[in-house]
Amino acid sequence: MQPEGLPYCRPMEPLVIEAAINGESSPRRNPNVPRSSTEIAADALASLAAGAAVIHNHTDEVLFGGSGNLDPQLYLDAWAPVLAERPDAVLYPTMAGGREGPIEPRYAHFDALHQAGV
């Protein structure tokens, strides 16, 4: 029931905010983009505090070269402080896309992250 004298406001539908905190931007293009594990953790925590429900980030290995087989330790280093403060955080990495060859190596870090309990 709408209180008398107030304009009709439709009840809010559930909303999920995903913060993709770095993507393909480099510090040269945007000096505020988080790249290091410390910067990623700080931005993830700030995003969660601001209301984000899901955090997505890339690592420098994805953006600036590498084999295409992603090192799960880069994610674990960034996510450890986040999960210590916010064990309810939903975090997810990128997939090493745009590479030739089988898909299994591009997702191997997901298995390693799962085995690490994150």
N, C-alpha and C positions, 0 to 999 in steps of 0.2 A: 504494500500500500504506500502510495506517494504522500509525504507530508503536505498538508494544505499550504498553498502559497508558493511552493517551489516548482520550478519547471520540471516536466517529466524527464527523468533520467533512466535510461535503460540499464538494468544491472550489468555489471562488467562480466564478460565471459572470462574464463581462465586464460591467462596470458603467460607464455614462457619466453623469457628474453635470453637469447644466446649472444654472448660477447665473443666475437672472433677478434682477439686482441692484437694480432700482428699481421697475418696474411703475407702478402708479397711485398709489402712496403719495406724499404731499407731506411736506416737512420739518415742516409744522405738525402732521401726524399722527404722524410718526416723524422726530425730528431727525437721525437717523443715515442717512437715505436719501440716496444720492448724486444730486445734481442737476447740478452744474457738470461741465465736461469734466475738470477736475482730480480731482474726487471720484469720477467714474465710472472714470477710469483707475486710481486708487488701489484702489478696490473690486474692479475687474476683476483687477488684478494680485494682490491678496490672495486672491481666490477661486481663481485659477489655482494659486497657491502652496499653497493648502489642498487641492488635488486636483480642482477643477472642470476639466472638459474643454471646456465650451462656455459662452460668456458671452453673455447677451442683455440689452440695455438699451433704454430709451426715452429720448427727449430732452424737455426742457421744452416744446418746440414741440408735441409730440404731446399732452402732458397738460394744458397750460394755454392752449390756443387755437392759433391759426394757421390757415393756409389749407387744411390737409390735404395740401398738397404739401410733403413733408418736405425740409429742407435737408440734403444729405449732408455739408456742412461741419461740422455739429454732431457727427456721428458721427466724421468724420475727426479733429477736434480731440481727442476723447476717446480714440480708438483709437491715435493715433500713438505716445504713450508706451508703450502696451501692446505694440504690435507691435515697437517698438524693443527692448524687453526680452525679449519672447516672440514671435518671428516665427512660431512654430507655433500661436499662439492661434487658436481658432475663435470668431469674433465675429459676431453677427448683429443687425440692427436690427429695429425693429417695422414693421408695415404700418399705414399711416394708415387704420384701420378705422372703421366707423360713420359714414362720410361718404356723402352722396348723390353720384351721378354715376358716371362711368366708373372702372374699376379701374386703368387705366394710370397716371394721375397718382399714385395711392396707392403704386405700386411704382416710380416713376421714380427714387427715390433708390437703389434696389438697383442699377440700371444704372449710375448715376454712381459708386457705391462700387466696383462691379466694374471700371469703367474706370480708377478711381484705384488699382486693384491691391490692394484689401483685401477 
